[in-house]
Amino acid sequence: LFAVLVALYEEPEKPNSALDFLKHHLGASAPENPEIETLRLEVAEMKEKYEAVLEENKKLKTKVTVY
């Protein structure tokens, strides 16, 4: 962070937004790759399926212990 602030101070042409400058140099405003969004959606779906399977597993375990 300190190095980025020094770079901002030493910048000959000051940017309009210091916050945008910081985000850009810290990598927070990197453009999103479309594949990343697809993978995020896939991970969310997998988490939902995982939770459903865990719930089904609990129900089946209780059925097995009852019998």
C-alpha positions in Angstrom: 0.0 0.0 0.0 2.8 2.4 0.9 4.5 1.8 -2.5 1.3 2.5 -4.3 0.8 5.8 -2.3 4.4 6.8 -3.2 3.7 6.0 -6.8 0.6 8.2 -6.7 2.6 11.0 -5.1 5.4 10.7 -7.8 2.9 10.5 -10.7 3.6 13.5 -13.0 0.1 13.6 -14.3 -2.2 13.3 -11.3 -5.3 11.1 -12.0 -8.8 12.4 -11.6 -9.6 9.9 -8.9 -7.0 8.8 -6.4 -9.2 5.9 -5.3 -9.3 4.6 -8.8 -5.6 4.9 -9.1 -5.2 2.8 -5.9 -7.7 0.2 -7.0 -5.9 -0.1 -10.4 -2.5 -0.5 -8.8 -3.7 -2.9 -6.1 -5.4 -5.1 -8.7 -8.9 -4.5 -7.4 -10.3 -3.2 -10.6 -8.8 -5.8 -12.9 -11.2 -6.6 -15.7 -13.2 -9.8 -15.1 -12.7 -12.7 -17.4 -16.0 -14.2 -18.6 -14.8 -17.7 -17.7 -14.4 -16.6 -14.0 -18.0 -15.6 -13.8 -19.0 -19.0 -15.3 -16.8 -20.8 -12.7 -18.4 -18.8 -9.9 -21.8 -19.8 -11.0 -20.7 -23.4 -11.2 -19.2 -23.3 -7.7 -22.5 -21.8 -6.4 -24.5 -24.6 -8.0 -22.1 -27.3 -6.7 -22.4 -25.8 -3.1 -26.2 -26.1 -3.4 -26.0 -29.7 -4.6 -23.5 -30.5 -1.8 -25.9 -29.1 0.8 -28.8 -31.1 -0.6 -26.7 -34.3 -0.6 -25.7 -33.6 3.0 -29.3 -33.2 4.1 -30.3 -36.4 2.3 -27.4 -38.2 3.9 -28.6 -37.1 7.4 -32.2 -38.3 6.6 -31.0 -41.6 5.4 -28.7 -42.1 8.5 -31.7 -41.5 10.8 -33.8 -44.0 8.8 -31.0 -46.6 9.1 -30.7 -46.1 12.9 -34.4 -46.4 13.3 -34.5 -49.8 11.6 
